[in-house]
């Protein structure tokens, strides 16, 4: 890894643990704060809401600042707001701190993706973006299990101490290793907001929110699937989730290479079709433990193989508004998180069993693939981007 990409990967690690660790700590937080588990679940929703609100607002507010200063500011916000969770005296304050922690999420990844692509050599843009998101995948392999273990066996507040420490390291590494990148002085609010008037922008947002919803329909109910359908012991679930994280790491890197070799949109289409096929396998074959483990790895692989390509699709579709476009992708992922969890839970409520959310995921992935075809037919340029065009996009 090139040293100037390390701060972006560390930021991804901090954000990944912040977003996902609460899912494994809900019983502990609920018991300590004396609220129900469903009420504690609002802490997840509060974070997602913060991402959706903060992504466009912070990018617009910092549009004329140099990207390095923007990234440092986002890292400081992330660290400080997670530190508030450590000392939150009650549920309401923790709810507020979770919302605030979500605000810099989309802006950090949005600015970081543009900077990563700008610093890349020709033909390696998606791979540079993938390095930043490798922090997010490593969070799922190591950070979230560690935070869950510490929070469950000691105190959930210590999990946020870990996040704050990594946040501090991120700030220091940004100051030391992130090169200065000039801000685009020509960018203004009108230019940024014009992004939302483009049909291709909404196509990519829809692809992301609906297509990746398939991942979250699976992931939100993976624990009861593994224990009730695959008949694994509950104590083994964290280790199986680490296997999913390994798949995410591999998929993130593979998706970036495919997007650089072929095209981001064609890579996204292939991965969404792959996701639909694998989730179909999860529905029918999870009763076999060995097959189930393979499917866990493959689902993590195809899901995170989408990240860098869809980010590049958005950047390439948003000349002059790349940062807000990239941040909008993060908001779209969180919409997919909410939709996948909600829609995936409906068949369970109707008594169709813990494998049924995967069929919802199949439908969402196929719908995302169909919209990707529309994008390819109506938006994707016939000729590949030149080096000069790529540099313009990065600006």
C-alpha positions as CSV (number, residue, x, y, z in Angstrom):
1,X,0.0,0.0,0.0
2,X,1.3,3.4,-0.9
3,X,1.8,5.6,2.2
4,X,-0.5,8.4,1.0
5,X,-3.4,5.9,0.9
6,X,-2.8,4.6,4.4
7,X,-4.8,7.5,6.0
8,X,-7.8,6.8,3.8
9,X,-7.7,3.1,4.7
10,X,-7.5,4.0,8.4
11,X,-10.5,6.3,8.0
12,X,-12.4,3.4,6.4
13,X,-11.5,1.2,9.3
14,X,-12.7,3.8,11.8
15,X,-16.0,4.2,9.9
16,X,-16.5,0.5,9.4
17,X,-16.2,-0.3,13.1
18,X,-18.4,2.7,14.0
19,X,-21.2,1.6,11.7
20,X,-21.3,-2.1,12.4
21,X,-20.1,-2.8,15.9
22,X,-23.4,-1.6,17.5
23,X,-25.2,-4.5,15.8
24,X,-23.3,-7.0,17.9
25,X,-23.7,-5.0,21.1
26,X,-27.4,-4.3,21.1
27,X,-28.2,-6.7,24.0
28,X,-25.4,-5.2,26.1
29,X,-26.3,-1.6,25.4
30,X,-30.0,-2.3,26.0
31,X,-29.3,-4.0,29.3
32,X,-27.0,-1.3,30.6
33,X,-29.3,1.6,29.6
34,X,-32.4,-0.3,30.6
35,X,-34.2,-0.1,27.2
36,X,-35.6,-2.8,25.0
37,X,-33.5,-4.3,22.2
38,X,-35.8,-2.9,19.5
39,X,-35.4,0.6,21.1
40,X,-31.6,0.1,21.2
41,X,-31.9,-0.8,17.5
42,X,-32.8,2.9,16.8
43,X,-29.1,3.6,17.5
44,X,-28.4,1.9,14.1
45,X,-31.1,3.9,12.4
46,X,-29.7,7.1,14.0
47,X,-26.3,6.5,12.5
48,X,-27.7,5.8,9.0
49,X,-29.8,8.9,9.2
50,X,-26.7,10.9,10.0
51,X,-24.9,9.5,7.0
52,X,-27.8,10.5,4.7
53,X,-28.0,14.0,6.1
54,X,-24.3,14.7,6.4
55,X,-23.1,13.4,3.1
56,X,-24.4,16.2,0.8
57,X,-24.4,19.0,3.4
58,X,-20.8,18.6,4.5
59,X,-19.5,18.2,1.0
60,X,-21.3,21.3,-0.1
61,X,-20.1,23.3,2.9
62,X,-16.5,22.3,2.4
63,X,-16.5,22.5,-1.4
64,X,-13.9,25.2,-1.6
65,X,-11.5,23.8,1.0
66,X,-8.5,21.7,0.0
67,X,-9.4,18.0,0.2
68,X,-6.8,17.3,2.8
69,X,-8.3,19.8,5.2
70,X,-11.7,18.4,4.5
71,X,-10.5,14.9,5.3
72,X,-8.9,16.0,8.6
73,X,-12.1,17.8,9.6
74,X,-14.2,14.7,8.9
75,X,-11.7,12.6,10.9
76,X,-11.9,15.0,13.8
77,X,-15.7,14.9,13.8
78,X,-15.7,11.2,13.7
79,X,-13.3,10.9,16.6
80,X,-15.0,13.5,18.8
81,X,-18.5,12.2,18.2
82,X,-17.5,8.6,19.0
83,X,-15.9,9.9,22.1
84,X,-19.2,11.4,23.1
85,X,-20.6,7.8,23.0
86,X,-18.1,6.8,25.6
87,X,-19.4,9.2,28.2
88,X,-23.1,9.3,27.1
89,X,-25.0,9.3,30.4
90,X,-28.2,7.8,29.0
91,X,-30.0,6.5,25.9
92,X,-31.0,9.9,24.5
93,X,-27.5,11.3,24.5
94,X,-26.2,8.1,22.9
95,X,-28.8,8.4,20.2
96,X,-27.6,11.9,19.5
97,X,-24.0,10.9,19.4
98,X,-24.8,8.1,17.0
99,X,-26.5,10.5,14.7
100,X,-23.6,12.9,14.9
101,X,-21.1,10.1,14.3
102,X,-22.8,9.3,11.0
103,X,-22.6,12.9,9.6
104,X,-18.9,12.7,8.4
105,X,-19.2,9.1,7.0
106,X,-20.4,10.0,3.5
107,X,-18.3,13.1,3.2
108,X,-15.1,11.3,4.2
109,X,-15.6,8.5,1.7
110,X,-16.8,11.0,-0.9
111,X,-13.8,13.3,-0.7
112,X,-11.5,10.3,-0.2
113,X,-12.7,8.5,-3.3
114,X,-12.0,11.5,-5.5
115,X,-8.6,12.1,-3.9
116,X,-7.7,8.4,-4.3
117,X,-8.6,8.4,-8.0
118,X,-6.8,11.7,-8.6
119,X,-3.6,10.3,-7.0
120,X,-3.8,7.1,-9.1
121,X,-1.6,6.3,-12.1
122,X,-3.5,5.8,-15.4
123,X,-5.8,2.7,-15.3
124,X,-5.5,2.2,-11.6
125,X,-8.2,4.6,-10.4
126,X,-10.6,1.9,-9.1
127,X,-7.8,0.0,-7.4
128,X,-6.8,3.2,-5.5
129,X,-10.4,3.7,-4.4
130,X,-10.5,0.0,-3.3
131,X,-7.5,0.6,-1.0
132,X,-9.6,3.2,0.9
133,X,-12.5,0.8,1.2
134,X,-10.1,-2.0,2.3
135,X,-10.3,-0.3,5.7
136,X,-14.0,-1.0,5.7
137,X,-13.5,-4.6,4.9
138,X,-10.8,-5.1,7.5
139,X,-13.2,-3.6,10.0
140,X,-15.6,-6.5,9.3
141,X,-12.8,-9.1,9.6
142,X,-11.1,-7.8,12.7
143,X,-12.4,-4.5,14.1
144,X,-16.0,-5.4,14.6
145,X,-15.4,-8.9,16.1
146,X,-12.8,-7.2,18.5
147,X,-15.2,-4.4,19.4
148,X,-18.0,-6.9,20.0
149,X,-15.8,-9.1,22.2
150,X,-14.5,-6.2,24.2
151,X,-18.0,-4.7,24.6
152,X,-19.6,-7.9,25.6
153,X,-17.0,-9.1,28.1
154,X,-16.1,-5.7,29.6
155,X,-18.2,-2.7,28.6
156,X,-19.7,-1.5,25.4
157,X,-18.2,1.9,26.2
158,X,-14.7,0.4,25.7
159,X,-15.6,-0.4,22.1
160,X,-16.0,3.3,21.4
161,X,-12.7,3.9,23.1
162,X,-11.1,1.6,20.5
163,X,-12.9,3.6,17.7
164,X,-11.7,7.0,19.2
165,X,-8.1,5.7,19.4
166,X,-8.1,4.6,15.7
167,X,-9.7,7.9,14.9
168,X,-6.8,9.8,16.5
169,X,-4.3,7.7,14.5
170,X,-6.2,8.5,11.4
171,X,-6.0,12.2,12.1
172,X,-2.2,12.0,12.7
173,X,-1.7,9.9,9.5
174,X,-3.7,12.4,7.4
175,X,-1.5,15.2,8.7
176,X,1.7,13.3,8.1
177,X,1.1,11.4,4.9
178,X,-1.7,12.8,2.9
179,X,-0.3,15.0,0.1
180,X,-1.8,18.5,-0.5
181,X,-4.3,18.4,-3.3
182,X,-5.6,21.7,-4.6
183,X,-9.3,22.5,-4.3
184,X,-11.4,23.0,-7.4
185,X,-12.1,26.8,-7.0
186,X,-14.5,26.7,-10.0
187,X,-16.9,24.5,-8.1
188,X,-19.9,26.2,-6.5
189,X,-23.2,25.3,-5.0
190,X,-25.0,25.4,-8.3
191,X,-22.5,23.1,-9.9
192,X,-22.7,20.7,-7.1
193,X,-26.5,20.6,-6.9
194,X,-26.7,20.3,-10.7
195,X,-25.5,16.7,-10.2
196,X,-29.0,15.9,-8.9
197,X,-30.6,17.1,-12.2
198,X,-28.8,14.4,-14.2
199,X,-30.7,11.1,-14.9
200,X,-27.6,9.0,-14.7
201,X,-27.0,10.3,-11.1
202,X,-30.4,8.9,-10.0
203,X,-29.8,5.7,-11.9
204,X,-26.6,5.0,-10.0
205,X,-28.3,6.0,-6.7
206,X,-31.1,3.6,-7.4
207,X,-28.7,0.8,-8.4
208,X,-26.8,1.3,-5.2
209,X,-29.8,1.6,-2.8
210,X,-31.8,-1.3,-4.3
211,X,-28.9,-3.5,-5.6
212,X,-26.9,-3.5,-2.4
213,X,-30.1,-3.9,-0.4
214,X,-29.7,-7.5,-1.4
215,X,-26.6,-7.7,0.8
216,X,-28.3,-6.2,3.8
217,X,-31.4,-8.4,3.4
218,X,-28.9,-11.3,3.9
219,X,-26.6,-9.7,6.5
220,X,-29.3,-8.3,8.8
221,X,-30.6,-11.8,9.5
222,X,-27.5,-13.9,9.1
223,X,-27.2,-14.9,12.7
224,X,-30.6,-16.6,13.0
225,X,-30.0,-18.1,9.5
226,X,-26.8,-19.7,10.7
227,X,-28.2,-21.0,14.0
228,X,-31.7,-22.0,12.9
229,X,-31.2,-23.2,9.3
230,X,-27.5,-24.2,9.2
231,X,-27.6,-25.3,12.9
232,X,-24.3,-23.8,13.9
233,X,-23.8,-23.1,17.6
234,X,-24.3,-19.4,18.4
235,X,-20.8,-19.2,19.8
236,X,-19.5,-19.9,16.3
237,X,-21.3,-17.1,14.6
238,X,-18.6,-14.4,15.2
239,X,-16.0,-16.6,13.5
240,X,-18.3,-17.3,10.6
241,X,-18.8,-13.5,10.2
242,X,-15.1,-13.2,10.0
243,X,-15.2,-15.5,7.1
244,X,-17.7,-13.2,5.5
245,X,-15.3,-10.4,6.2
246,X,-12.5,-12.2,4.4
247,X,-14.7,-12.6,1.4
248,X,-15.4,-8.8,1.5
249,X,-11.7,-8.1,1.5
250,X,-11.1,-10.3,-1.5
251,X,-14.2,-9.0,-3.3
252,X,-13.2,-5.4,-2.8
253,X,-9.9,-5.9,-4.4
254,X,-11.2,-8.1,-7.2
255,X,-14.0,-5.7,-8.1
256,X,-11.6,-2.8,-8.4
257,X,-9.3,-4.8,-10.8
258,X,-12.3,-5.9,-12.9
259,X,-13.6,-2.3,-13.1
260,X,-10.2,-1.0,-14.3
261,X,-9.9,-3.9,-16.8
262,X,-13.4,-3.8,-18.2
263,X,-15.8,-1.0,-17.1
264,X,-17.4,-0.1,-13.8
265,X,-20.9,-0.5,-15.1
266,X,-20.3,-3.9,-16.6
267,X,-18.6,-5.1,-13.4
268,X,-21.5,-3.9,-11.3
269,X,-24.0,-5.8,-13.6
270,X,-22.0,-9.0,-13.3
271,X,-21.7,-8.7,-9.5
272,X,-25.4,-8.1,-9.1
273,X,-26.3,-11.1,-11.2
274,X,-23.7,-13.1,-9.1
275,X,-25.3,-11.8,-5.9
276,X,-28.8,-13.0,-7.1
277,X,-27.4,-16.4,-7.9
278,X,-25.6,-16.8,-4.6
279,X,-28.5,-15.6,-2.5
280,X,-30.7,-18.2,-4.3
281,X,-28.1,-20.8,-3.2
282,X,-28.3,-19.5,0.4
283,X,-32.1,-19.9,0.4
284,X,-32.0,-23.5,-0.9
285,X,-28.7,-24.9,0.4
286,X,-28.0,-23.4,3.8
287,X,-29.1,-26.6,5.5
288,X,-25.7,-28.1,4.7
289,X,-23.1,-26.5,7.0
290,X,-20.1,-26.9,4.6
291,X,-22.1,-25.4,1.7
292,X,-23.3,-22.7,4.0
293,X,-19.8,-21.6,4.9
294,X,-18.8,-21.4,1.2
295,X,-21.9,-19.3,0.6
296,X,-21.1,-16.9,3.4
297,X,-17.7,-16.3,1.8
298,X,-19.1,-15.8,-1.7
299,X,-21.9,-13.5,-0.5
300,X,-19.3,-11.2,1.2
301,X,-17.1,-11.4,-1.9
302,X,-19.7,-10.4,-4.5
303,X,-21.3,-7.7,-2.3
304,X,-18.1,-5.8,-1.7
305,X,-16.9,-6.3,-5.3
306,X,-19.6,-3.7,-6.0
307,X,-18.1,-0.9,-4.0
308,X,-15.2,0.4,-6.1
309,X,-17.0,0.0,-9.4
310,X,-20.2,1.7,-8.4
311,X,-18.1,4.5,-6.8
312,X,-16.3,5.0,-10.2
313,X,-19.7,4.9,-12.0
314,X,-20.8,7.8,-10.0
315,X,-17.6,9.8,-10.3
316,X,-17.6,9.3,-14.1
317,X,-21.2,10.5,-14.3
318,X,-20.7,13.7,-12.3
319,X,-18.2,16.0,-13.9
320,X,-17.8,19.1,-11.7
321,X,-19.6,17.6,-8.8
322,X,-17.5,14.4,-8.1
323,X,-17.3,14.8,-4.3
324,X,-21.0,15.3,-3.7
325,X,-21.7,12.5,-6.1
326,X,-19.3,10.1,-4.3
327,X,-20.8,11.1,-1.0
328,X,-24.3,10.5,-2.3
329,X,-23.2,6.9,-3.0
330,X,-22.5,6.5,0.7
331,X,-26.0,7.8,1.6
332,X,-27.4,5.3,-1.0
333,X,-25.6,2.4,0.7
334,X,-27.2,3.3,3.9
335,X,-30.6,3.6,2.3
336,X,-29.9,0.1,1.0
337,X,-29.0,-0.9,4.5
338,X,-32.4,0.3,5.8
339,X,-34.4,-1.1,2.9
340,X,-32.8,-4.5,3.0
341,X,-33.2,-5.0,6.7
342,X,-36.9,-3.8,6.6
343,X,-38.0,-5.7,3.5
344,X,-36.0,-8.8,4.5
345,X,-37.8,-8.8,7.8
346,X,-41.3,-8.9,6.3
347,X,-41.4,-12.5,5.2
348,X,-40.0,-13.5,8.6
349,X,-42.9,-11.7,10.3
350,X,-45.3,-13.7,8.0
351,X,-43.8,-17.0,9.2
352,X,-41.7,-17.9,6.1
353,X,-38.6,-18.6,8.1
354,X,-35.1,-17.2,8.5
355,X,-34.0,-18.1,5.0
356,X,-36.8,-16.1,3.3
357,X,-35.0,-12.7,3.5
358,X,-32.6,-14.1,0.9
359,X,-35.3,-14.3,-1.7
360,X,-36.0,-10.6,-1.0
361,X,-32.3,-10.0,-1.6
362,X,-32.5,-11.9,-4.9
363,X,-35.3,-9.6,-6.1
364,X,-33.4,-6.5,-5.1
365,X,-30.2,-7.6,-6.7
366,X,-32.0,-8.5,-10.0
367,X,-33.8,-5.1,-10.0
368,X,-30.5,-3.4,-9.5
369,X,-29.0,-5.4,-12.4
370,X,-32.0,-4.4,-14.6
371,X,-31.4,-0.7,-13.9
372,X,-27.7,-1.2,-14.6
373,X,-28.6,-2.4,-18.1
374,X,-30.6,0.8,-18.5
375,X,-27.5,2.8,-17.4
376,X,-25.2,0.9,-19.8
377,X,-27.6,1.4,-22.8
378,X,-28.4,5.0,-22.2
379,X,-25.5,6.6,-20.3
380,X,-22.2,4.8,-20.6
381,X,-19.9,6.5,-23.1
382,X,-19.2,4.5,-26.2
383,X,-15.5,5.2,-26.0
384,X,-13.3,4.7,-22.8
385,X,-12.3,7.8,-20.9
386,X,-9.0,9.3,-21.9
387,X,-6.3,10.1,-19.4
388,X,-7.1,13.8,-19.7
389,X,-10.8,13.1,-19.0
390,X,-9.9,11.1,-16.0
391,X,-7.8,13.9,-14.6
392,X,-10.7,16.3,-15.2
393,X,-13.0,14.0,-13.4
394,X,-10.6,13.8,-10.4
395,X,-10.7,17.6,-10.3
